[in-house]
Structure formats: C-alpha cells, structure tokens
C-alpha cells in the first residue's frame, strides 16, 4: 500500500508540480496510516517509500512510459482548468483548502525517519543517479547533474536506518518535498 501510494503520488506530483509537496505529504499519510492501524512498523513504511521512489524513477526513466505520463498530464491539467474555470496556477493560489507548503514539507520530512536517530553517522552515501528524473517536471531547465545537486542539497544526512552505502547511492535520504519546494 505504501510503496504504491508513493510511486503513484510521485507520478501525480510530476503532473502537478505546483502541488507536489502537498501530494507527497498525502502519499506519506497512506504509509503513516499503516502504522496507526498497527499493520506495519515505521521501518516497513520507510522501506516502502524507498521502493516507491525507485519504482517511480524507473518508470520516469522509460521514454515510452514518459510519453504516456506527459499525455496524462496534459489531459489532467486541461480537465482541471476546465472544471475550475480558471488557469490552474490562479486557482491553486486562491484555494486556501490546500495545506500550506511549509506544513506539507514538515509532515513529509518528519515521516522520512519517524524520529529514528542515525545509526551510522559516518556513512558516506550519495543519491542514485536515476533519481534525477524525479525533478524533471519542476526543473525542466536543469540538467540531470543539476537536479541531482538539488536532491543532494535537500537530502537528509546519511546514516539513518535503511540507508544504503553503495556505489549507486541510497534512496532513503531523498526529501522529495523539499527538493520540489526548492526548485
């Protein structure tokens, strides 16, 4: 449930980058609900977020799939604008029902580690190169290396539980809501 919520939330955030932190906070609520219901532990949810991010990046790195995402994005945005009768950016700006950007970023960041302390603060770890695509819609003007720079700059420090020190980096550290809000 959690992995699916994250990868679908990330794809929706790709289509609506103006609302990405809020959408990502909603995805994190699905994972948190699994803990509240007593069917998963925080580490389960953290692992599922890692899986969801990697799955979304895998799909967004597939040119055939990206074409479908871009078609869906155009259709979704057009339908939303038609239904609200205004440009999407104007409507989002005026609609106070959405939680604030800061609140969404805070909720999302708190659920990255669930209060666990780093277990290996000396670990050296990078962000996987495949993750650069996660910022494609909010930062189309940046190169993949520049997008990775944003992900690195907004990431958690290394060494938390489930963090992975490997040549291709680890997904746990990525704070996608902060990255979207930064660009």
SULLIN-V196840 format. One record per helix or strand of 3 or more residues. SS is the DSSP state (H for helix, E for strand). FROM is the first residue (numbers start at 0). TO is the last residue. If there is no record, write none. Layout:
BEGIN
SS/FROM/TO + SS/FROM/TO
END
This chain:
BEGIN
H/1/14 + H/16/35 + H/41/59 + H/62/83 + H/87/93 + H/100/112 + H/128/134 + H/143/153 + H/175/181
END
